[in-house]
């Protein structure tokens, strides 16, 4: 490998890692099944009873 190719390869590697740091994911973060169940349980128990007798 000649000198210019080696320099270009190092440059491309650094550029790729820099772009990877700046890229943001549009994907929602993963929430485990247990956490989803806990959140569902909290939302169902928090609702106040609006009927008065």
Residue pairs with C-beta under 8 A, 6 or more apart in sequence:
1 9
31 39
